Amino acid sequence: DAGVTQSPTHLIKTRGQQVTLRCSPISGHKSVSWYQQVLGQGPQFIFQYYEKEERGRGNFPDRFSARQFPNYSSELNVNALLLGDSALYLCASSLVAQLTLNTEAFFGQGTRLTVV
Amino acid sequence: GDSVTQMEGPVTLSEEAFLTINCTYTATGYPSLFWYVQYPGEGLQLLLKATKADDKGSNKGFEATYRKETTSFHLEKGSVQVSDSAVYFCALLDYKLSFGAGTTVTVRA
């Protein structure tokens, strides 16, 4: 079975540009969450989507946006890129919106974004 | 808000040594607690979990016990292998996962 897939795996952008990252959840999973992992730090929660609706948002500026499609795949968009946006962006999928002991979040390998 | 603090690394050990990574949490309620592992070039993988006080999570020789009185969830392994070299993250769950900064562990043969 395919796990969580993210594309692209690596990306280099210039300051001020816009970027779109993509995530395909595990088949049957309806929830997708996005995390930012800056080098040397733990992942920070950005968004959660469930059934195409935003269910949670972390402390990130409005330059960050996301959406979920009818097939439950998701895109994360970042506008007006800053050097500080350089990070590994992780997508996680789960069966349901509310994570519990029995509803694990499965992570993709991430997209490495470098802003120059 | 809820948060996790884990010991800073990096940690370098010899094979068969004992590993402990400290993790403490701050939370208003009683969150579920997790340890995730990130091997080089890979995504995060769930290592073990515990949902209530005194629960012990275990997997692949690793163990961690949910201690409410000390708000801790320390990770331990009695005899590490080179293949355990990775970054380890402590995390708690409310409606989202909140991660610690990660501890890099290197095991030398």
HADDOCK unambig.tbl for C-alpha pairs under 7 A between the chains (distance, minus, plus):
assign (segid A and resid 40 and name CA) (segid B and resid 101 and name CA) 6.93 0.50 0.50
assign (segid A and resid 41 and name CA) (segid B and resid 101 and name CA) 4.42 0.50 0.50
assign (segid A and resid 41 and name CA) (segid B and resid 102 and name CA) 6.39 0.50 0.50
assign (segid A and resid 42 and name CA) (segid B and resid 99 and name CA) 5.43 0.50 0.50
assign (segid A and resid 42 and name CA) (segid B and resid 100 and name CA) 5.37 0.50 0.50
assign (segid A and resid 42 and name CA) (segid B and resid 101 and name CA) 4.12 0.50 0.50
assign (segid A and resid 42 and name CA) (segid B and resid 102 and name CA) 5.67 0.50 0.50
assign (segid A and resid 43 and name CA) (segid B and resid 99 and name CA) 6.04 0.50 0.50
assign (segid A and resid 44 and name CA) (segid B and resid 98 and name CA) 6.93 0.50 0.50
assign (segid A and resid 98 and name CA) (segid B and resid 95 and name CA) 6.21 0.50 0.50
assign (segid A and resid 99 and name CA) (segid B and resid 95 and name CA) 6.71 0.50 0.50
assign (segid A and resid 101 and name CA) (segid B and resid 51 and name CA) 6.47 0.50 0.50
assign (segid A and resid 107 and name CA) (segid B and resid 43 and name CA) 6.01 0.50 0.50
assign (segid A and resid 107 and name CA) (segid B and resid 44 and name CA) 5.67 0.50 0.50
assign (segid A and resid 107 and name CA) (segid B and resid 45 and name CA) 6.94 0.50 0.50
assign (segid A and resid 108 and name CA) (segid B and resid 43 and name CA) 5.50 0.50 0.50
assign (segid A and resid 109 and name CA) (segid B and resid 42 and name CA) 5.33 0.50 0.50
assign (segid A and resid 109 and name CA) (segid B and resid 43 and name CA) 3.92 0.50 0.50
assign (segid A and resid 110 and name CA) (segid B and resid 43 and name CA) 6.48 0.50 0.50
